Amino acid sequence: MWLYRALYPFALLIGSPFYLRRMWRRGGYREGFSHRFGRVPSLPAKREGVSRLWLQAVSVGELLAVAPLLEAWAREGHEVYLTTTTSTGYRLARERYGALTIGIGYLPLDWWPFSRNAWAAVQPDVALLMEGERWPEHIAQAARRGVSVVCLNARLSDRSFRRMRRCLWAIEPLFGGITKILACAEEDARRFRALGFAPDRVITTGNMKLDVAVPVLDAGAKAQLRSELGLRPVESGELILMGASTWPGEEAALISALRSLRVKGIACSLLLVPRHAERRAEIVAVLRESGFRYRIRSEYLSESRSDSECVDVSLADTTGELQRLLQVADLVFVGKSLPPHTEGQTPVEAAILGRAILFGPGMGSFRQIARELVDCGAARVVGDSQALAAQACKLLLDSEKREAMGAAGRAWHAQNVGALARTLEATSELFAKPAASVR
């Protein structure tokens, strides 16, 4: 641990140009920036007999998944201090969870003085980390104070597992303070055990993202959304291919697929929803070169325009709208999955909403879910951009097949809910135990 503390500032210094550039491109980091250095927003004094929980959820997807947890903990009378890492996550948390928490902030940089100061201010009884969040100093501060650390919806991507297996000698000193790991799939649980975590500390509770309730739009709301996006109305018969949470290179692949579809006479438009909205300039450059007419959603909304001009490609460069946008799509490609990308984005919402799904071979972060969706007939794997175009053509010409895939996705979801209840049960006993005092 002291080696980690000694090396961390040098690693931070080396990596700072990359992270500062990314923060500048993404924007919105000025508010709450001091939280990174261990300052905490003003919190109420701790109340006797009330458990205080510190929940860390890295970004938008994880924050959407914790909504039912926050609601349940509020009903049970627990206090929650919620932290995140990205500016988009911070904005979403402040918009949606102010009434369910005692404070919202950024997780401090994982260096001893910053983490120590934040822990002294928050004084939680339990620390909870969502999915892939495992910060050694954060965990060490919890262990020093006798605070339980629970990893919720815990997963290990293929890349993370390979890296951690190479340095097993470091896992126990850095992560030994983790009290309980609630794995989102049995394969993840097996991987944690293979890394040396005691079997009694690892429980498979399932994926909480499967328990997320997706508000369904009525026909009028869908029509309005299509109009805002510049997409033709349903009555026109035009189909919509959607790229969900796309990464570099995938927008070009989808534009190429759109061109192939048009050549084959298929009436189709493209809806692009990039994973990071700050990539809009990069994507707009690709759109300009394509020759297709396009609309940028953020500009359209900011200018309060109401023109009815329809476009070939709609770029939805907004945050927190994926669940709504999926509902106007006829076929969904899930991003970060075509080579060279290997981790994949979540296909869960598309399955919940009964959309036919395509994704590339790189679904490492959702490998179990992806495998199950393919096995049940809800999704298909496309190896490259040519295969993407070919499968999109087949499915957009076959409405019955799309409907069957959508029904399979909904059935798969219905069979896999319940992670929320299992998670609440697994954590409830910890919330009743007060943290030991620091010597």
C-alpha positions in Angstrom: 0.0 0.0 0.0 2.8 2.4 0.8 4.4 1.6 -2.6 1.1 2.5 -4.2 1.0 5.7 -2.3 4.5 6.6 -3.3 4.0 5.9 -7.0 0.5 7.4 -7.4 1.6 11.1 -7.7 4.1 10.2 -10.4 1.5 8.2 -12.3 -0.9 11.1 -11.9 1.7 13.5 -13.2 2.4 11.3 -16.2 -1.3 10.8 -17.0 -2.5 14.3 -16.3 -2.1 15.7 -19.9 -4.4 13.0 -21.2 -7.0 13.4 -18.4 -6.9 17.2 -18.5 -7.4 17.1 -22.3 -10.4 14.7 -21.9 -11.9 16.9 -19.2 -11.5 20.0 -21.3 -13.2 18.3 -24.3 -16.0 16.9 -22.2 -16.5 20.2 -20.2 -18.5 20.9 -17.1 -15.8 20.0 -14.6 -15.4 23.5 -13.0 -18.3 23.0 -10.6 -17.2 20.7 -7.7 -13.6 20.5 -9.0 -12.2 20.9 -5.5 -13.9 17.6 -4.6 -11.1 15.9 -6.5 -8.6 17.0 -3.9 -10.5 15.8 -0.8 -12.9 18.7 -0.2 -16.5 17.5 0.4 -19.7 19.5 -0.1 -21.3 20.5 3.2 -23.1 17.5 4.7 -25.4 17.3 7.7 -24.1 16.0 11.0 -24.4 12.3 11.5 -27.4 11.1 13.3 -27.3 8.4 15.9 -28.8 5.1 14.8 -28.9 6.1 11.1 -26.5 4.4 8.7 -24.5 6.7 6.4 -23.6 5.1 3.1 -21.0 6.3 0.6 -21.9 5.2 -2.9 -19.6 5.6 -5.8 -21.0 5.2 -9.4 -18.6 6.2 -12.1 -20.8 7.6 -14.8 -24.3 7.9 -16.4 -25.0 4.2 -16.9 -24.1 3.2 -13.3 -26.0 6.2 -11.9 -29.2 5.2 -13.8 -28.8 1.7 -12.4 -28.6 2.8 -8.8 -31.9 4.7 -8.9 -34.0 1.9 -7.3 -31.3 1.3 -4.7 -31.4 5.0 -3.6 -35.2 4.9 -3.5 -35.1 1.8 -1.3 -32.4 3.2 1.1 -34.4 6.4 1.4 -37.5 4.4 2.4 -35.4 2.6 5.0 -34.1 5.8 6.4 -30.4 5.5 5.4 -28.3 8.5 4.5 -26.4 8.4 1.2 -23.5 10.4 0.0 -23.3 9.9 -3.7 -20.1 10.4 -5.7 -19.3 10.0 -9.4 -16.3 10.5 -11.7 -17.5 12.2 -14.9 -19.1 15.6 -15.4 -22.0 14.1 -17.2 -22.6 11.7 -14.3 -22.4 14.6 -11.8 -25.0 16.6 -13.7 -27.4 13.7 -13.9 -27.0 12.9 -10.2 -27.7 16.5 -9.2 -30.7 16.6 -11.5 -32.3 13.3 -10.3 -31.0 12.4 -6.9 -30.9 15.5 -4.8 -33.9 14.5 -2.7 -32.6 10.9 -2.2 -29.1 11.9 -0.9 -27.5 14.1 1.7 -24.9 15.2 -0.8 -23.5 14.7 -4.3 -19.9 15.1 -5.2 -16.9 13.8 -7.2 -14.8 10.9 -5.9 -11.5 12.3 -4.8 -8.3 11.4 -6.5 -7.1 8.1 -5.0 -4.1 9.5 -3.2 -3.6 9.3 0.5 -4.1 13.0 1.6 -7.0 13.6 -0.7 -8.8 10.3 0.2 -8.1 10.7 4.0 -9.6 14.2 4.1 -12.7 13.1 2.3 -13.2 10.1 4.5 -12.8 12.3 7.6 -15.5 14.6 6.3 -18.0 12.0 5.1 -17.6 9.5 8.0 -19.6 6.7 6.3 -20.6 3.4 8.0 -20.5 1.5 4.7 -18.7 2.2 1.4 -20.3 0.9 -1.8 -18.6 0.7 -5.2 -20.5 0.1 -8.4 -19.3 -2.3 -11.1 -15.6 -1.9 -11.9 -14.8 0.7 -9.3 -12.0 -0.6 -7.0 -9.8 2.2 -5.7 -7.0 0.9 -3.4 -6.6 4.1 -1.3 -10.4 4.4 -0.9 -10.5 0.8 0.3 -7.6 1.2 2.6 -9.2 4.2 4.3 -12.3 2.1 4.9 -10.3 -0.7 6.4 -8.4 1.7 8.7 -11.8 2.9 10.0 -13.4 -0.6 10.3 -15.9 0.3 7.5 -17.3 -2.4 5.3 -16.7 -2.1 1.6 -19.2 -3.7 -0.8 -18.7 -4.0 -4.6 -22.2 -3.8 -6.2 -23.0 -5.3 -9.6 -19.3 -6.2 -9.7 -17.8 -7.3 -12.9 -14.3 -8.1 -14.4 -13.9 -7.4 -18.1 -11.6 -9.8 -20.0 -8.9 -7.1 -20.1 -9.0 -6.4 -16.4 -9.0 -10.1 -15.5 -5.9 -10.7 -17.7 -4.1 -7.7 -16.2 -4.9 -8.6 -12.6 -3.8 -12.2 -13.1 -0.4 -11.0 -14.1 0.1 -9.3 -10.7 -1.7 -11.5 -8.2 1.0 -10.6 -5.7 -0.5 -7.1 -5.5 -4.2 -8.0 -5.3 -4.4 -8.9 -1.7 -2.5 -5.9 -0.3 -4.6 -3.5 -2.5 -8.0 -5.1 -2.3 -7.9 -7.1 0.9 -10.2 -4.5 2.5 -13.1 -5.5 0.3 -15.8 -7.0 2.6 -18.1 -8.4 0.0 -18.3 -8.7 -3.7 -21.8 -8.9 -5.2 -21.1 -10.2 -8.7 -23.4 -9.5 -11.6 -22.9 -12.9 -13.2 -21.5 -16.3 -12.1 -18.6 -16.0 -14.5 -17.6 -12.8 -12.9 -17.8 -14.5 -9.5 -15.6 -17.3 -10.7 -13.0 -14.7 -11.8 -13.0 -13.0 -8.5 -12.4 -16.3 -6.7 -9.6 -17.1 -9.2 -7.9 -13.8 -8.1 -7.8 -15.0 -4.5 -11.0 -13.5 -3.1 -12.4 -15.9 -0.4 -15.5 -17.8 -1.7 -17.6 -16.6 1.2 -16.9 -13.0 0.2 -18.2 -13.4 -3.3 -21.9 -13.7 -4.0 -23.7 -13.8 -7.4 -26.7 -11.4 -7.1 -27.2 -10.7 -10.8 -27.1 -7.6 -12.9 -29.0 -4.6 -11.4 -29.2 -3.0 -14.8 -31.8 -5.6 -15.7 -34.0 -4.3 -12.9 -34.1 -0.8 -14.3 -37.6 0.4 -15.2 -37.7 2.0 -18.6 -40.5 4.5 -19.0 -42.3 3.6 -22.3 -43.2 6.5 -24.6 -46.7 6.6 -26.1 -47.3 7.0 -29.8 -47.6 10.8 -29.5 -44.3 11.1 -27.7 -42.5 8.9 -30.2 -43.9 11.0 -33.0 -42.7 14.2 -31.4 -39.3 12.7 -30.7 -38.9 11.6 -34.4 -39.8 15.1 -35.5 -37.3 16.7 -33.2 -34.6 14.3 -34.5 -35.5 15.2 -38.1 -36.6 11.7 -38.9 -39.6 11.0 -41.0 -42.9 10.0 -39.4 -43.9 6.3 -38.9 -46.6 6.7 -41.6 -43.8 7.3 -44.2 -42.7 3.7 -43.8 -39.1 4.7 -43.2 -37.1 2.5 -40.9 -34.5 3.7 -38.4 -31.1 2.1 -37.8 -29.6 3.2 -34.5 -26.1 3.2 -33.3 -26.2 3.1 -29.5 -23.2 4.4 -27.5 -20.9 4.4 -30.5 -17.1 4.8 -30.3 -14.6 6.0 -32.9 -14.8 4.2 -36.3 -18.3 2.9 -35.6 -20.1 6.0 -36.9 -18.3 5.6 -40.2 -19.3 1.9 -40.3 -22.9 2.8 -39.7 -22.9 5.5 -42.4 -21.5 3.0 -44.8 -24.3 0.6 -43.8 -26.8 3.3 -44.5 -25.4 3.9 -47.9 -25.7 0.2 -48.7 -29.3 0.1 -47.5 -30.2 3.0 -49.6 -28.6 1.4 -52.7 -30.7 -1.6 -52.1 -33.8 0.6 -52.1 -34.6 0.3 -48.3 -36.2 3.4 -46.9 -34.0 3.9 -43.9 -32.5 6.7 -41.8 -29.7 6.6 -39.3 -29.7 7.7 -35.6 -26.3 8.1 -34.1 -26.0 8.2 -30.3 -22.3 8.5 -29.4 -21.1 7.3 -26.0 -19.3 10.6 -25.5 -21.1 13.7 -26.6 -17.9 15.7 -26.7 -17.0 13.8 -29.9 -19.6 15.7 -31.9 -17.0 17.7 -33.9 -15.2 14.5 -34.9 -18.5 12.9 -36.0 -19.8 16.0 -37.8 -16.6 15.9 -39.9 -17.4 12.3 -40.9 -21.0 13.4 -41.7 -19.9 16.3 -43.8 -17.7 14.0 -45.8 -20.5 11.5 -46.3 -22.7 13.9 -48.2 -25.8 12.9 -46.2 -28.1 15.5 -44.7 -27.8 15.6 -40.9 -29.1 17.2 -37.8 -27.3 17.8 -34.5 -29.7 17.4 -31.7 -28.0 19.7 -29.2 -27.9 22.6 -31.6 -31.6 22.0 -32.6 -32.7 22.0 -29.0 -30.6 25.0 -27.9 -32.0 27.1 -30.8 -35.6 26.1 -30.0 -36.1 25.4 -33.7 -39.3 23.9 -35.0 -38.5 23.3 -38.7 -39.9 20.2 -40.3 -37.0 19.4 -42.6 -36.1 15.7 -42.6 -32.6 14.4 -42.7 -30.7 11.2 -43.5 -28.7 11.1 -40.3 -29.6 12.4 -36.8 -26.8 12.9 -34.4 -28.1 12.8 -30.8 -25.2 14.3 -28.9 -27.1 14.7 -25.6 -26.8 12.9 -22.3 -29.3 10.7 -20.4 -31.6 10.2 -23.4 -30.6 6.7 -24.6 -33.7 5.0 -23.2 -36.0 7.4 -25.0 -34.1 7.3 -28.2 -34.1 3.5 -28.4 -37.9 3.6 -28.6 -37.9 5.2 -32.1 -35.4 2.6 -33.5 -36.3 -0.5 -35.6 -32.8 -2.0 -35.3 -30.1 -1.2 -32.8 -26.3 -1.6 -33.1 -24.6 -1.6 -29.7 -21.3 0.3 -29.8 -17.7 -0.2 -28.6 -17.9 -3.7 -30.0 -16.4 -3.5 -33.6 -12.7 -4.0 -33.9 -10.4 -2.5 -32.5 -12.9 -2.0 -29.6 -13.3 -5.0 -27.3 -15.3 -3.9 -24.2 -18.8 -3.3 -25.6 -21.6 -1.1 -24.2 -24.7 -2.4 -22.5 -27.4 -4.0 -24.7 -29.8 -4.3 -21.8 -32.1 -1.3 -22.5 -32.5 -2.4 -26.1 -33.5 -5.9 -25.0 -35.9 -4.5 -22.4 -37.6 -2.4 -25.0 -37.8 -5.3 -27.4 -35.5 -4.1 -30.1 -33.6 -6.3 -32.5 -29.9 -6.0 -31.6 -26.6 -6.2 -33.4 -23.2 -5.9 -31.9 -19.6 -6.7 -32.8 -17.4 -9.5 -31.3 -15.9 -7.1 -28.7 -18.4 -7.3 -25.9 -16.0 -8.1 -23.0 -17.7 -6.0 -20.4 -21.0 -7.6 -21.1 -19.9 -11.0 -22.4 -22.4 -13.1 -20.4 -25.3 -10.9 -21.3 -24.2 -10.8 -25.0 -23.9 -14.5 -25.1 -27.3 -15.1 -23.5 -28.9 -12.6 -25.9 -27.4 -14.4 -28.9 -28.3 -17.8 -27.6 -32.0 -16.8 -27.1 -32.2 -15.2 -30.5 -32.5 -11.6 -29.4 -29.2 -10.5 -30.9 -26.7 -11.2 -33.7 -22.9 -10.8 -33.8 -21.4 -8.9 -36.8 -17.7 -9.3 -37.3 -17.0 -6.1 -39.2 -18.5 -3.2 -41.0 -19.4 -5.3 -44.1 -21.2 -7.8 -41.9 -23.0 -5.0 -40.1 -24.4 -3.7 -43.4 -25.4 -7.2 -44.6 -27.2 -8.1 -41.3 -28.9 -4.7 -41.2 -30.2 -5.2 -44.7 -31.5 -8.7 -43.9 -33.3 -7.6 -40.7 -34.7 -4.3 -42.0 -36.3 -6.3 -44.9 -37.8 -8.8 -42.4 -40.2 -7.3 -39.9 -41.3 -10.7 -38.6 -37.7 -11.6 -37.7 -37.2 -8.2 -36.0 -40.3 -8.7 -34.0 -39.3 -12.3 -33.0 -35.9 -11.0 -31.8 -37.5 -8.2 -29.8 -39.9 -10.7 -28.2 -36.9 -12.9 -27.3 -35.2 -10.0 -25.7 -38.2 -9.1 -23.6 -38.6 -12.7 -22.5 -34.9 -12.9 -21.6 -35.2 -9.8 -19.4 -38.3 -11.1 -17.7 -36.4 -14.3 -16.7 -33.4 -12.4 -15.3 -34.9 -9.7 -13.0 -34.5 -9.8 -9.3 -30.9 -8.6 -8.8 -32.2 -5.5 -6.9 -33.9 -7.6 -4.2 -30.9 -9.9 -3.8 -28.6 -6.9 -3.5 -30.7 -5.2 -0.9 -30.9 -8.5 1.1 -27.1 -9.0 0.9 -26.3 -5.5 2.1 -29.0 -5.1 4.7 -27.1 -6.8 7.5 -24.0 -4.6 7.0 -26.0 -1.4 7.3 -27.0 -2.2 10.9 -23.4 -2.5 12.0 -21.7 0.8 13.1 -18.2 1.4 11.9 -15.4 1.0 14.4 -13.7 4.1 15.6 -10.3 5.0 14.2 -7.4 4.5 16.6 
